[in-house]
Amino acid sequence: MRAAVIGTLLLSVLAVPARADDADCKRHISVVGRAAEARAPDFAEVTVGIEARGATPPVALDAASKAVAGVSAQAQALGVQPTDIGTAAVTLQAATRSVARPGGAVTEEPDGYRAGNLVTVRLADMGRLGDLLRQALDSGANRIDGVSFGLRDPDAVESALQVAAARDARARAEALAGALGAKLGPICTLSTTVGTPYRPMADLARAAPMATKGRRVPIEAGTIQMSSEVSAAFAVAQ
C-alpha cells in the first residue's frame, strides 16, 4: 500500500545571510527544489481498551481496569517494554436508558454506570501487531481506537531531504542560467518547506465485534511519505 501525501505543511524559514552584495542579487534566478522519500515505518502505535457497565461506579471501573491490565500483560509478553505502554484515557460516567411512557412520551432513567479504560501500546515488531490485537480482544477488550505508524527518528530523514532539495534547487538554477547563456552566482536567499510525515492509519474502531475468535487481525503498515521543498534565489552573472 502506498499512502498519499497529506497533512498540514510546516513552514520553517531559515534566515540565511546573503552571500552576495545587494547589487549582485538585483539580477537573480528564483527556483524551488524538491525531494521526497517513502520509508517503511519502524513502529506501530495502537490504542486499545474496554468500555464496561456496572451497577455502581467501582464495579464498572474495576471491570474496565481488569481488561486493560490483561492487554498490558499481553503486550509485555510480546516483548513490548513497559515504557512503550501508557494510559490513554480513563472515563466514568452515569448511564441512562430510554423508557417509553404511555402516550408516546420517552424519558431517560438511570441505568448504572459506564466506565472506559484505554491504553496506548507502541510496538517495534510490527509483525506481532495482529497477534497483539487478537489477544487484546480475547482478554476482554472491546474498543480499538485506531492504529498509526511512524518513524522513531523523523528528524534525520527531514534533514537528509532538505539537503537533497537544496541540491535540486541548485541544479535547476544552473540549468536555467545555462539556457540563458549566463553564469550562476552566489546564493541570495533560502527558505525551506518541510512536509509533515504522514502516518498511515487503519480505522479499527469496529474490529472487536467483527473479528472471529482466534483469528489474527490483519494489519498492513504501508509506507510513510515525507517531502521537502527549498525556495532559493541565486545571483546571475553575465
Rosetta blueprint (number, residue, H / E / L):
1 M L
2 R L
3 A L
4 A L
5 V L
6 I L
7 G L
8 T L
9 L E
10 L E
11 L E
12 S E
13 V L
14 L L
15 A L
16 V L
17 P L
18 A L
19 R L
20 A L
21 D L
22 D H
23 A H
24 D H
25 C H
26 K L
27 R L
28 H E
29 I E
30 S E
31 V E
32 V E
33 G E
34 R E
35 A E
36 A E
37 E E
38 A E
39 R E
40 A L
41 P L
42 D L
43 F E
44 A E
45 E E
46 V E
47 T E
48 V E
49 G E
50 I E
51 E E
52 A E
53 R E
54 G E
55 A L
56 T L
57 P H
58 P H
59 V H
60 A H
61 L H
62 D H
63 A H
64 A H
65 S H
66 K H
67 A H
68 V H
69 A H
70 G H
71 V H
72 S H
73 A H
74 Q H
75 A H
76 Q H
77 A H
78 L L
79 G L
80 V L
81 Q L
82 P H
83 T H
84 D H
85 I E
86 G E
87 T E
88 A E
89 A E
90 V E
91 T E
92 L E
93 Q E
94 A E
95 A E
96 T E
97 R E
98 S E
99 V E
100 A E
101 R L
102 P L
103 G L
104 G L
105 A L
106 V E
107 T E
108 E E
109 E E
110 P E
111 D E
112 G E
113 Y E
114 R E
115 A E
116 G E
117 N E
118 L E
119 V E
120 T E
121 V E
122 R E
123 L E
124 A L
125 D L
126 M H
127 G H
128 R H
129 L H
130 G H
131 D H
132 L H
133 L H
134 R H
135 Q H
136 A H
137 L H
138 D H
139 S L
140 G L
141 A L
142 N L
143 R E
144 I E
145 D E
146 G E
147 V E
148 S E
149 F E
150 G E
151 L L
152 R L
153 D L
154 P H
155 D H
156 A H
157 V H
158 E H
159 S H
160 A H
161 L H
162 Q H
163 V H
164 A H
165 A H
166 A H
167 R H
168 D H
169 A H
170 R H
171 A H
172 R H
173 A H
174 E H
175 A H
176 L H
177 A H
178 G H
179 A H
180 L L
181 G L
182 A L
183 K E
184 L E
185 G E
186 P E
187 I E
188 C E
189 T E
190 L E
191 S E
192 T E
193 T E
194 V E
195 G E
196 T L
197 P L
198 Y E
199 R L
200 P L
201 M E
202 A E
203 D L
204 L L
205 A L
206 R L
207 A H
208 A H
209 P H
210 M H
211 A L
212 T L
213 K L
214 G L
215 R L
216 R L
217 V L
218 P L
219 I L
220 E L
221 A L
222 G L
223 T L
224 I E
225 Q E
226 M E
227 S E
228 S E
229 E E
230 V E
231 S E
232 A E
233 A E
234 F E
235 A E
236 V E
237 A E
238 Q L
